[in-house]
Amino acid sequence: MEGSVFTPSLEGMKHVKSETGEMLTKPFLDVCKLILPVIDKFGAAMALVKSDIGGNISRLEDKYSSNPTEFNLLYSMVEVEVAAKTAKGSSSCTNGLLWLTRAMDFLLELFRNLLQHPDWAMSQVCTDSYGKTLKQWHGWLASSSFSLAMKLAPDRKKFMDVISGTGDVNADMEAFCTSFSPFLEENHKFLAGKGLDNLKAS
């Protein structure tokens, strides 16, 4: 493969914003989708995260497909649900965007830990990232399942070899974190402004 496993998403990020600086639905979801192959390389340890991210992407994509013109901008779905008072429903697109953003926060933290702590075992990398991001939003059940899954984390060296491809994986990983994190911050800021950033899982 040309470049590392991060190369396609780095390319995709150039198209996430419109010329007027607004977040576009499809390019944002595409970048989230392009990072799924990285999660695949974790095997069973990330099965929960992958199905969560995949499910939320599908939910938002379905809404987008129902009216690409109306939902061209990412936050338009939330605006419609806020107006209809359905934003806080568990199957709402607002909820989908919130949990997608949180799961991506977790992945960014995980990539940062890999870069900053070369001596950590993969399970430590995962557990620390989880503690800093998703854990506060998860109930006991989700938290227990997650902690259990983290024990299945692959060997760190093998994982890094698999995702490297022909590129400089550390540089690409860092570039991904740097470029993608402002989008996530913008999502949180927007949702917080609507009072929708504190929904918890059961």
C-alpha positions as CSV (number, residue, x, y, z in Angstrom):
1,M,0.0,0.0,0.0
2,E,1.2,3.5,-0.8
3,G,1.8,5.5,2.3
4,S,0.5,4.4,5.7
5,V,-3.0,3.4,6.7
6,F,-3.6,7.1,7.6
7,T,-2.8,8.4,4.1
8,P,-6.4,8.2,2.7
9,S,-7.9,10.0,5.7
10,L,-5.2,12.7,5.6
11,E,-6.2,13.3,2.0
12,G,-9.9,13.3,2.8
13,M,-9.5,15.9,5.5
14,K,-8.7,18.6,2.9
15,H,-12.4,18.5,1.8
16,V,-14.2,18.5,5.2
17,K,-14.8,22.3,5.2
18,S,-16.8,24.3,2.7
19,E,-15.2,27.4,1.1
20,T,-17.0,29.4,3.8
21,G,-15.5,27.2,6.6
22,E,-18.6,25.1,7.4
23,M,-18.4,21.4,8.2
24,L,-19.7,19.3,5.3
25,T,-21.6,16.1,6.2
26,K,-20.3,13.6,3.6
27,P,-16.6,14.5,3.7
28,F,-16.6,14.4,7.5
29,L,-18.2,11.0,7.6
30,D,-15.9,9.8,4.8
31,V,-12.8,10.6,6.9
32,C,-14.3,8.8,9.9
33,K,-14.9,5.8,7.6
34,L,-11.4,5.9,6.2
35,I,-10.0,5.4,9.7
36,L,-11.9,2.1,10.2
37,P,-9.2,0.0,8.6
38,V,-6.8,1.2,11.4
39,I,-9.3,-0.1,14.0
40,D,-9.6,-3.4,12.1
41,K,-5.9,-4.0,12.8
42,F,-6.7,-4.1,16.6
43,G,-8.8,-7.2,16.1
44,A,-11.2,-8.2,18.8
45,A,-10.0,-5.4,21.2
46,M,-11.7,-2.8,19.1
47,A,-14.8,-4.7,17.9
48,L,-17.0,-2.6,20.1
49,V,-15.6,0.7,19.0
50,K,-15.7,-0.3,15.4
51,S,-19.4,-1.3,15.5
52,D,-20.2,1.8,17.4
53,I,-18.5,4.1,14.9
54,G,-19.8,2.2,11.9
55,G,-23.4,2.3,13.3
56,N,-23.3,6.0,13.9
57,I,-21.8,6.7,10.5
58,S,-24.6,4.7,8.9
59,R,-27.2,6.6,10.8
60,L,-25.9,9.9,9.8
61,E,-25.3,8.8,6.2
62,D,-28.9,7.5,5.9
63,K,-30.2,10.9,7.0
64,Y,-27.9,12.7,4.6
65,S,-29.0,10.5,1.7
66,S,-32.6,11.3,2.5
67,N,-32.0,14.9,1.4
68,P,-28.4,15.6,0.4
69,T,-29.2,19.3,-0.3
70,E,-30.9,19.9,3.0
71,F,-28.2,18.0,5.0
72,N,-25.1,19.0,3.1
73,L,-23.9,20.8,6.2
74,L,-23.1,18.5,9.2
75,Y,-25.0,20.5,11.8
76,S,-28.1,20.9,9.7
77,M,-29.3,17.5,10.9
78,V,-29.0,18.6,14.5
79,E,-30.8,21.9,13.9
80,V,-33.7,20.0,12.4
81,E,-33.9,17.6,15.4
82,V,-33.5,20.5,17.9
83,A,-36.5,22.3,16.2
84,A,-38.5,19.0,16.3
85,K,-37.5,18.4,19.9
86,T,-36.2,14.9,19.0
87,A,-32.4,15.7,19.4
88,K,-32.1,13.9,22.7
89,G,-33.6,10.6,21.5
90,S,-31.3,7.6,21.6
91,S,-31.8,7.0,17.9
92,S,-31.4,10.7,16.8
93,C,-28.7,11.9,14.4
94,T,-27.6,14.3,17.2
95,N,-26.9,11.4,19.4
96,G,-25.1,9.6,16.5
97,L,-22.9,12.6,15.9
98,L,-22.1,13.0,19.6
99,W,-21.1,9.4,20.1
100,L,-19.2,9.3,16.8
101,T,-17.3,12.4,18.0
102,R,-16.6,10.8,21.4
103,A,-15.3,7.5,19.8
104,M,-13.0,9.6,17.5
105,D,-11.8,11.4,20.6
106,F,-10.8,8.1,22.0
107,L,-9.0,7.1,18.9
108,L,-7.0,10.4,18.8
109,E,-6.0,9.9,22.4
110,L,-4.9,6.4,21.6
111,F,-2.8,7.6,18.7
112,R,-1.3,10.3,20.8
113,N,-0.4,7.8,23.5
114,L,1.3,5.6,20.9
115,L,3.4,8.6,19.8
116,Q,4.2,9.9,23.3
117,H,4.7,6.6,25.2
118,P,6.9,4.3,23.1
119,D,7.5,2.1,26.2
120,W,3.8,1.4,27.0
121,A,2.2,-1.9,26.2
122,M,-0.8,-1.7,23.9
123,S,-3.3,-2.6,26.6
124,Q,-1.9,0.4,28.7
125,V,-2.2,2.7,25.7
126,C,-5.9,1.6,25.2
127,T,-6.9,1.7,28.9
128,D,-5.4,5.2,29.5
129,S,-7.1,6.6,26.3
130,Y,-10.4,5.1,27.4
131,G,-10.0,6.6,30.9
132,K,-9.5,10.0,29.5
133,T,-12.3,10.0,26.9
134,L,-15.2,7.5,26.8
135,K,-15.2,6.2,30.3
136,Q,-17.0,9.2,31.9
137,W,-19.9,8.8,29.5
138,H,-20.3,5.0,29.8
139,G,-22.4,3.2,32.4
140,W,-21.1,0.3,34.4
141,L,-22.0,-2.3,31.7
142,A,-20.4,-0.6,28.8
143,S,-17.3,0.2,30.9
144,S,-16.9,-3.4,32.0
145,S,-17.2,-4.7,28.4
146,F,-14.7,-2.2,27.3
147,S,-12.2,-3.0,30.0
148,L,-12.5,-6.7,29.1
149,A,-12.0,-6.0,25.4
150,M,-8.8,-3.9,26.1
151,K,-7.2,-7.0,27.4
152,L,-7.3,-8.4,23.9
153,A,-5.2,-5.6,22.5
154,P,-2.6,-6.8,20.0
155,D,1.2,-6.7,20.4
156,R,2.3,-3.2,19.9
157,K,5.2,-3.8,17.5
158,K,3.1,-6.1,15.3
159,F,0.3,-3.5,15.2
160,M,2.7,-0.7,14.2
161,D,4.3,-2.9,11.5
162,V,0.8,-3.7,10.1
163,I,-0.3,-0.1,9.9
164,S,3.0,1.4,8.6
165,G,2.7,0.4,4.9
166,T,5.3,2.3,3.0
167,G,4.8,5.6,4.7
168,D,6.2,7.3,7.9
169,V,3.5,6.0,10.2
170,N,4.4,8.2,13.1
171,A,4.4,11.4,11.1
172,D,1.1,10.4,9.5
173,M,-0.4,9.5,12.8
174,E,0.7,12.9,14.3
175,A,-0.6,14.7,11.2
176,F,-4.0,12.9,11.6
177,C,-4.3,13.9,15.3
178,T,-3.3,17.5,14.5
179,S,-5.6,18.0,11.6
180,F,-8.6,16.0,12.8
181,S,-8.8,17.3,16.4
182,P,-10.1,20.8,15.5
183,F,-13.1,19.2,13.7
184,L,-13.9,17.2,16.9
185,E,-13.5,20.3,19.1
186,E,-15.9,22.2,16.8
187,N,-18.5,19.3,17.1
188,H,-18.3,19.5,20.9
189,K,-18.5,23.2,20.9
190,F,-21.6,23.2,18.6
191,L,-23.3,20.4,20.6
192,A,-22.5,22.1,24.0
193,G,-23.9,25.3,22.7
194,K,-27.2,23.4,22.2
195,G,-26.9,21.8,25.6
196,L,-26.5,18.4,23.9
197,D,-22.9,17.5,24.9
198,N,-23.6,15.7,28.1
199,L,-25.8,12.8,27.1
200,K,-24.7,9.5,28.7
201,A,-25.0,5.9,27.7
202,S,-27.0,3.5,29.8
